[in-house]
């Protein structure tokens, strides 16, 4: 199947935005600057939604949810990556002559909770965040939810309601395994699915300059 350059370019932009945004976070921690804050705000305003929209474009929520495939691609990848993180922090603790037990406990708890950020709203105390791989857990929940919601009447209403519940509830409690980010991400997956359904790319291709990217 012929690759569509538009999606490769969009993924490349999103990846660069992730790298630039996280670099801005580190810069802002050690040398706070207005430019770093602006870069951070811009990158974090679109890079993850763009990833979810692109993922939704290739979804088929009208079909049966493939539990084994989704679990292997997302959940197993999360587990393997988290184990690699635990091995890495153990090695670093050894090299720095720090407590391996404390490092394993803190990062192990972060891996079990699966949150992309530190919060005082967690169900139990979690000192660290697992980092970028929260995306894998959120994507799993988002795909599962969209498959369920696509079978209901008035699907757009349910998708908006799912987003609202995920967003509002996160202000009161942060559930484990990135469930609430997954609830919000379902809306972006749905946008990608609608873009495919109504051939938005075909509409874009009608403009002469857009053909350079497709």
N, C-alpha and C positions, 0 to 999 in steps of 0.2 A: 504494500500500500504506500502510495506516494506521501511523503511527509509534507505538512503544511508549514511553511516557514514562519507564518504569522505566530503560530503557537510556540515554535522554538524561540523566536525573538521575545515573545511575552514571558516565557519561562526564564530566559536569560536576564531580562530586566528585573523580574521578581527576585531571582537569586542574587543579583548585584545589589538590589535594594536591601535584602536581608543582611548581606555582608556589610554594606555601608552603614545600615542602621545600627547593627550591633557594635561596629567600630566606633560609631558616634557615642554609644552608651559608655564604652570604656574610656573614650576621650573625655567625656563629660564628668566621669568619676575622678579622674586624675587632674584634669585641667579644664574646669568648666568654662564654656565659651558659648556665646550666642549662636555662632554658626553651627556648632555641634547640636545644639537644641533644635535648630531649624531643620537640619538634615534628619535628625531623629524623628521629628514630627511628620515630615514629608514621607519618609520611608515606611514608617509604621502606620500611615494612613491608608496604604493600599497593598503592601506586598503580600500579606497573608490572605486577604480577600481575593486577590488576583490568583493565587495558587488554588484556592477552593473553587473559584469560577472556572478555571481551566480544567480542573478535575471533574466538575459537574458537566462540562461539555461532552465528555466521553462516557457519561453514565447512562444506564438504561433502567430507570427506577420502575418501569412497567414490568420488568422481568423479575424472576425470583431472586431473592438475596442469596448470594453464594457465600455461605458462612465460612467454609473451609478456605476458599481463595482469599476472602477479605481478611480472615484471621492470620493466614500465612503471610500475606503481603504487608499488613499493618501491625497487628499485635505481636506476631513472632519477631518482626523486625525491631519493634520497640524493645522487647525482652532482650534480644541479642545485643542491641546497642547499649541498653542499660547495664548489662553485665560487663560490657567492654568499659563503660564508664567506671564501674566499681573496681575493675582490675587496674585501671589507670590511676584512680585516686589512691588505691592501696600502694601502688608503686611510688607515687609522689610522696605519700606520707612516710614511706620507708626512707626515701632519699632525703627528706627534710627532717628526719628523726622525730616525727610526730606520731601520735597514737593511731595505729591502723584501725583499732576497734572503734574509736570515735568517728573516724572518717567513713568507715563502712556503715556504721549505724546511721549517720546523718545522710549520706548519699543513698543508702539503701531505703531509708524512709522516703526520700525525695522520689526515688524510682517507683516505689509502691504507690505513692500518692499521685504521681504523674501530673503535676502542675507545672505550668510554664512560668509561674511567678510566685514570689513569696507573699504570703498573706496571713493576717491574724484571724481570718474567718474560716480557716480549715477545721475539719471535724476533730482533729487532734493535732498536736504540735508538730510542725514540719519546719525545720530550720533552713533548708535549702530548696532550690527549685531544680527540676531535672533538666530544664533548658529546652532547646529547640525541638527535641523529639516529642514534646507534647502534641505536636502537629499530627503524629501518627495515630494517637489515641482519639483526638478530636475528629479526624477524618473518618475513622471507623464508625464512631457514633453518628456523625453527620450522614454517612452513606446509609446506615441502618435506618435512621429516622426518616430520611427522604424516601426510601423504599416503602416504609409504612405509610407515610403521609400521602404518597402518590396514589394509593389505593382508596383514599377517602374522597368523598365529594367536597367540592370547594377547596381543593388542595392549596391554592395560594393563601387562603385564610388561615389554614392550619400551619403553614410554613411561617407566616408572620407571627402567629400566636406562639409557636415553638421558639422563635427568635426572642420574642418579648419575655417569655418565661425564663429562658436561659440568661438573658441579660439582666433582668430585674432581680432574679433570685441570687445572682452572683454578688449583689450588694449586701446580702444578709448572711450567706453561707457559701463557701467555696467547696463544691463537691469534689471527690477524688476522680482520678482517671480522665480528667478534662471533659467531663460530661457536658457542662454548661457551654464551654467553647464549641463543642460539637453541636449543641442545639442551635447556637448562633450560626455556625458554619453551614448548617443545612440550608439556610436561606441563600447563601452564595452558591452552593452547589445547584440549587434550584434555578438561579439566574443563568448559570452555565448551561443547564439542561434546556431551558427555554431558548437560549441563544442558538443551540443546535436545532431544536424543534422548529423554530421559525426562521432558520437559515440566515441569521444575522451576518455570518461570514460572507454569504453570497451577496447580501446587500452591500457590504463593505467593498467587495471585489468590483462592483460596478463603477467605483471611482478610480480613474486611471492611476493615480499615484499609489493607491492602496495595493495594486497588483505587484508592486515591488516587494511586498512583504509576504505574499501568499504563494 
